[in-house]
Amino acid sequence: MKAGFIYIMTNKNNTTLYTGVTSNLYSRVVKHKEKFYQRSFTAKYNLDKLVYWESFQEIGDAIYREKQIKAGSRQKKINLIFSMNPEWRDLTDEIKDTFTD
C-alpha cells in the first residue's frame, strides 16, 4: 500500500482551517497554493499555508486519522498546530526537499 499524509492548511490570517489527506504531500500542497481546483474550499478561502502534517505508512491509516481530526473541535486542531508549529509558519519549504525527487 501507499504511504499517506494528513495536513492542515490555513490562510494568511490563520482564520480558516482545512484538513486533508493525500499520498503525495508536497504535490498536493502546491495544488492548493496554485488554486489548481478553482472551485475548491481552499481556493475560495485562500488557504495556501501548510501549518501541520503527519505521515503514515499506509494511506488507510491517514484516512482514519483525517476523520478523527475533522470530527474534533477547532480548538483541538489549533492545539495540534501549536504542538508542531507554534509560530504557524508555512511549512511548505521544509517539506519540499523531503518529498520531492
N, C-alpha and C positions, 0 to 999 in steps of 0.2 A: 504494500500500500504506500501511497504518497505521504510525505510529511505534511503538516498543516500548521497554520498560524491563526491566531486571533489578534485583532488590533483595534485600537480606538483612535478615531480621527476627531479633530475639533477645528474651529475657525480661529482667526487671529485674536479674538477677544475671549476665547475659551467658554463661550456661552452655550454652544450646542455640541452634543456628543453623538458619535455614530460608532457602533460596534460591528465589526465584520469578521469574516473568516475567508481564508484563501490558502491555496497551495503554493503561491509564489508571492511572498510579501512585498518585495521591492517593486515588482511589476504592477501589482495592484495599487500600491500607494501612488505610483507615478500616474496611473489612470485617474485616480481621484484628483491629483494635482492638475492634470491637464483637462479635467472635466470631460473625459472620454465619453461617458454616458451623460449627455447634456440634461436629461430629464430626471436624473437620479437625485435622491435625497442629499447626497454630499455635494453635488453640483449646485442644487437650489440654495443651500445654506452656506456655500463656500467653505466646506470642511476640507481643508487641504494640509492640515498639520497632523502628523503622526505623533501621538503623545504616549502611547502604550502598546506593547505587543508581548505575546507569549508564543513559544514554539512547542510543537508536539510531534512525536514520531509518526503518528498516524492521523490522517485528516478527520477520521471519525471522532477521535478524542478532541480535536479542535472544535468540531461542530458541537459536541456536547458542552464544552466549556463556553462557547459563544452563547448557547441557550441559557446557561447559568448566569452569565454576566447580563444578558438582556433582561432576564427575569428579576434582576436585582434593582435596587433603587439607584437614583442618580448619585446619591452620597456614596454608595458602595463603589460606583465607577470612579468617582473622584478620589476615594481612598486608594484604589488600585493605581491610579495615575500617580498620586503623591508617593506611593511606595517605591516606584521605579524612577519617576521623573518629577521631583518636587518643583522644579522651575517651569514645568510644562514646555520644555524645549521641543522643537521639531526634531524628531529622531531619524528622519529620512537619510541624511548624510551618513549617520552612524551605521545604518544597516546596508548602505549601498555596497560597500566593499565585501561585506559578509555574504550577501545574497545575489551578487551578480558575478558572472564569469569573467 
